């Protein structure tokens, strides 16, 4: 097999299947430590401005139950059920981009912290102050992170992530790909346990 250069992970911190995929991806990264990982934000519900309806909340809770059963990860729907909650994933995506662009050592680790805060702890990661708190908890300078997060540059950068995701044909999350040259080769699309991820990687046909 020709040498692979990098892994690309297309995801959204507020995508429940991405949250569920976290343990498998963590194991896969450990198994292939020679391949650097680039985390690209997908914008699942970016720029949403409408509060979730009761029916939407019921649908989302149903998805969460499926992910909980498949992954064993904990879910807390207290925030989701709060009246007026707006499921806008842009701020959480922008927080991950901010961590990445600021040179944070582990953007994927930061994304997992945002996911745990939202899904496990019911913290409102649509809010800048909450995201800055998480950054501080992850060893970043809170005030510096918040300033960068609120900058025009980071707003442009996250839009760039969304555009890249769309340009390579990624329509659902999570999606893990390997890069060889200028070509992305899908390893898995959607949630998968570690054995399926490894089979997808081993089965790549690259010329």
N, C-alpha and C positions, 0 to 999 in steps of 0.2 A: 504494500500500500504506500503511495506517495506520502511525504511528510505533511501532516496537518499542522496548521499554524496557530489556530485559535478556536475557542468555543464562543458562540454567541447565544445568549439567553434572552429571548423576547418574552417579556412578562409585565405584569401590573401588580403593585403591592396590594391592591384591593380586589384582586381576582382570587376567589376562594380556591380554585384548582391550582393556582400558582403557589398559594400557601401550602396546600396539601402535597405538592411536588417537592417542597423544600428539603425534606430529609433524603429523598432519593438523589436529588441533585447534589446535595452536600456530600453524600457518599461517592457519587460519580466523580466529583471534582477531586476528592481525596485519592481515588483510584487512578486518576490521570493528572497528577500534579504538574506534569511537564507542559500541559496545555493551559495557557492563560484564559481567563473567562472575562468576556465583555458583556455587561448587563445593559440591555436596551429596553427602554420603557415603551409599552404598547398603547396606553391610553384607552383602557377598557370603557370607562364612562367619563372620559375627560370633558370638562367644561359643562357638565350637567348642572342645571339651575333649578330643576323642579324637585320638590320634596317627593320622596317615595310614597306611592299610594299603598293602601292596605293590601291590595292584590300583589303589587310588586314586592312588598315585604314578605308576603307569604311565599312567593316564588323564590325569592332569594334565600329564605330560611330553608326551603326544600333543597336547594343546591348545597347549602352549607351542611345539611344532614348527610347528604350523599358523600361529600368530601370527608366529613368526620368519620363516617363508616369505612371509607376506603383507606384513609391515612392514619386514623387513630389520634389526630391532633384535636386539641380542645377548641370549642367555639363558645362565644358569649354573645348573645344577640341583644343585650340591653341597649346598646347604642342604636342599632338598627331599628328597634321598636320605639325609639324616642320620637315623639311627635315633631314633624317638620324636618327630620333628618334628610339632608341632601347628599346623595351618593355620587359625589364628584371625585374622581380618582386623579385629577390633574395635580393637586397639591402633593399627594403622596408620591406620584411619579416624579415631580419636580424636586422633591426632597432627595430621592435616590440619585437623580442626575446631579444635584448640588454636591452630594457626598462624593460622587464619582469624579466630578470635574475639579473638586477641591483637592483631589489627590488622596482622599480617604483610602486607607490601605485595603479595605474590604467592602466594596459597594454592595456585593451580594449579602454579606453579613449585616450591613445596615438595613437592606431591604427586609431581611428576615426579622429584624428588630421592629420595623414598622408593621410588618404583618402580625407579629405576636401582639403588639400593642393594640391593633385593631380587632383582630379575631379572638384572641384569648382574653385580653384585658378590657375590651370595649372602650378604648381611648379614641377620641375623635381626631383621627389623622387627616381630616380635611382642614384642620386648623393649623396655621403657621406656628403658633406658640407651642402646641403639642409636639409638632415635628421637631422644633428646636430643642424641646426637652429631651426627646429621644436621641437627638444628635449629641447632646451633652452627656447623656448616659452612656453613649458609645465612644466617649473619649474625645469628641470634637469640642472646639470652643463655641459655646452656644451662641454668643452674640455675633461672632464672625459668620457662623452658619446661617443665622437668621438674616443677616445683611445680604449674604450671597443668594439665599433662597428667594428673597424679595426683589432681586435685581432683574433688570430687563434682559441681561445676558442669560440668566438661568431660565427665564420664561421662553426666550428664543431657543435655548438648548433643548428644552423638553419638547418643544414643537418639532425640532430637528429629529429627535428620537421617534416621535410619532410618524413623521414623514418617512424616515428610513424603514420603519416597520412595514408601512403600507407599500413602499417601493419594492420590497423583496417578497411581497405576496403573503405576509403573515396576517391572517385574519382572526385567529383564535389563540388563546394562551392557556398554558405555557407552550413555548416552542424552543427546542434546543437544537442548534445547528453547529456543524464544524466547518471551518473555512479552509479552503485550499486555493491559493491564488485569490482571484476575485469571485470565486464561486462558493456559495453556501450550500452545504449538503445536510438536509434534515436528518437528525438522529431520532427524535421523537416529536410529535405534535400532540399536545394534550397531556393530561396526567398519565404517569406510568410508574410502576414500581422499579426498583433498581435493576432487577434482572432483565426487564424489558428494555430499559435504557442501554444496558450493556450489550444486549443483542442487536439493538439498532445501531450502536456504534461499531460493533464488530462486522456488521453487514454492509457498511458503507461501500459503495462501488465508485471509486475515484480513479480517473485515468490521467 
